[in-house]
Structure formats: structure tokens, C-alpha cells
């Protein structure tokens, strides 16, 4: 697994250590590997996918799936990761150190496309101001069918 050593990562580790300390927990190699993987791969992970990636890249690590779930929950509670809920199919997690962005989510395959749009951001701020709100955060998730699934569905219809 590539490891990107830099100031941002060092700050992330220190923040994580503080979260653990505040929750009466220890900083372990297993927890560090989880955070390191989230940092280095910058994807949206189901806990099971994160577990498999860690096992693949750290075969000697002794990380169980329960540790993955507990650590992700702790990171989510401390706002170090954000999630996208897929209902009964669970949540996908991503590290919250990226600049603000929104998501297009395929309802067929679950693929996620991140996007940024200044016009949307301006409109949201305008709406908040018009309604007397001070906007502190927002999440935009647009659901639909990705180009791959559209193409595959079209191919299935043509074959039938």
C-alpha cells in the first residue's frame, strides 16, 4: 500500500489520538492501519470492502471486521469520516479531510461520483440567507442510474 507521509496525515493522526484518548481508548496499530488506508485510498468504502483492502495490503495485520466497524463508528461520531447511507445495504465511509463536494449515486451498482459546483453552493447560501439561516454544513446526494448501468440495461433490452 502506498503511504503518503505528510503534514496533513500527521495532523490527522494527532486528531485521531485525541479522539481515542477522549473516549478512553488506546491508539493501536490496527486503528492506525484503518486510518492510513482511508487516507491513502480516498474512496467510499463499505466496511467489508475496507476490511478486504486492508487484508490484501497488510496480510500480517491482525484486524478483525468488528475492529473495522467500531473504528469507523468512532471516526463518524467524531466527524473524521462522513457516510452515505444505502439503507439495508449499509453505509459507505470516506475520510472527511477532502474539500466540500457532493455526490451522484447510482441506484443500480452503488458507484459514487463526486462533484463540485459553485453555482449550486451559491444558490444554497442564498436560500439559507433568505430564510434567516446561517448555513453550517450540507450534504447533497443525487440518485440515478450511472452511464455504465444505462448502457448495460440498454444492451439487455436489445438482446431480448
C-alpha positions in Angstrom: 0.0 0.0 0.0 1.4 3.4 -0.8 1.9 5.6 2.2 1.8 9.4 1.8 3.7 10.8 4.7 3.0 14.5 5.1 1.9 17.2 7.5 -1.8 16.6 6.7 -1.5 12.9 7.7 0.5 13.8 10.8 -2.3 16.2 11.9 -4.9 13.5 11.1 -3.1 11.0 13.4 -2.9 13.5 16.2 -6.6 14.3 15.9 -7.4 10.6 15.9 -5.2 10.0 19.0 -7.1 12.8 20.8 -10.5 11.3 19.8 -9.3 7.9 21.2 -8.0 9.4 24.4 -11.3 11.3 24.9 -13.1 8.1 24.5 -10.8 6.1 26.9 -9.4 4.1 24.1 -5.8 3.3 23.0 -4.1 4.1 19.8 -3.3 0.7 18.3 -1.5 -0.4 15.1 -4.8 -1.8 13.9 -6.6 1.5 14.3 -3.7 3.3 12.6 -3.8 1.0 9.6 -7.5 1.7 9.2 -7.0 5.4 9.2 -3.9 5.1 7.0 -5.9 3.1 4.4 -8.8 5.6 4.4 -6.2 8.4 3.9 -4.2 6.7 1.2 -7.1 5.3 -0.9 -9.5 8.3 -0.7 -12.5 6.2 -1.8 -16.0 5.5 -0.4 -15.8 2.2 1.4 -18.3 -0.3 2.8 -16.8 -1.7 6.0 -16.4 -5.1 4.3 -14.5 -3.6 1.3 -12.2 -1.7 3.6 -11.5 -4.9 5.6 -10.7 -6.8 2.4 -8.4 -4.0 1.1 -6.6 -3.9 4.5 -6.1 -7.7 4.4 -4.8 -7.5 0.9 -2.3 -4.7 1.6 -1.4 -5.8 5.2 -1.6 -9.6 5.2 0.1 -9.8 8.6 -2.1 -7.3 10.3 -4.5 -8.8 12.9 -7.5 -6.7 12.1 -11.0 -8.2 12.5 -14.1 -6.9 10.9 -15.5 -5.9 14.3 -12.5 -3.6 14.8 -13.3 -2.0 11.4 -16.9 -1.4 12.3 -16.0 0.0 15.8 -13.3 2.3 14.4 -15.5 3.6 11.6 -18.3 4.3 14.0 -15.9 6.2 16.3 -14.5 8.2 13.3 -18.0 9.0 12.2 -19.1 10.2 15.7 -16.0 12.4 15.8 -16.7 13.8 12.3 -13.4 12.4 10.9 -15.3 10.4 8.3 -18.6 11.0 6.5 -21.1 8.5 5.3 -23.5 7.9 2.6 -26.4 5.6 3.6 -27.5 2.8 1.3 -30.4 1.7 3.5 -30.4 -2.0 4.2 -27.2 -2.3 2.2 -25.3 -0.3 4.8 -23.1 2.8 4.7 -20.1 3.8 2.7 -17.5 5.8 4.5 -15.0 8.4 3.3 -12.4 10.4 5.2 -13.7 13.9 5.9 -10.4 15.7 5.0 -11.4 16.5 1.4 -12.7 19.8 0.3 -16.5 20.0 0.3 -18.1 18.1 -2.5 -21.4 16.5 -3.4 -22.3 13.1 -4.8 -24.1 11.4 -7.7 -25.0 7.9 -6.6 -26.1 5.0 -8.9 -29.1 3.1 -7.6 -28.1 0.0 -9.5 -24.4 -0.6 -8.8 -23.8 1.9 -6.0 -21.0 3.7 -7.8 -20.4 7.3 -6.5 -19.2 10.2 -8.5 -18.0 13.3 -6.6 -18.6 16.7 -8.0 -18.3 20.4 -7.0 -20.5 23.2 -8.4 -20.0 26.8 -7.4 -23.5 27.8 -8.7 -25.2 25.2 -6.5 -23.2 26.3 -3.5 -24.1 30.0 -4.1 -27.8 29.0 -4.6 -27.8 27.1 -1.3 -26.2 30.0 0.6 -28.8 32.4 -1.0 -31.7 30.1 0.1 -30.3 29.8 3.6 -29.9 33.6 3.9 -33.4 34.3 2.5 -34.8 32.0 5.2 -32.7 33.5 8.0 -30.4 30.5 8.3 -26.6 30.6 8.9 -25.5 27.6 6.8 -23.0 25.5 8.7 -23.0 22.3 6.6 -24.9 20.4 4.0 -25.0 17.1 2.2 -26.2 16.7 -1.4 -26.8 13.3 -2.7 -28.3 12.9 -6.2 -29.5 9.4 -7.0 -30.0 7.9 -10.5 -28.5 5.4 -13.0 -24.9 5.8 -14.0 -23.8 5.6 -17.6 -22.4 2.0 -17.3 -25.7 0.7 -15.9 -27.7 2.6 -18.5 -25.5 1.1 -21.2 -25.8 -2.4 -19.7 -29.6 -2.1 -19.4 -29.8 -0.9 -23.0 -27.7 -3.9 -24.1 -30.0 -6.3 -22.2 -33.1 -4.8 -23.9 -31.5 -5.1 -27.3 -30.6 -8.7 -26.8 -34.1 -9.7 -25.7 
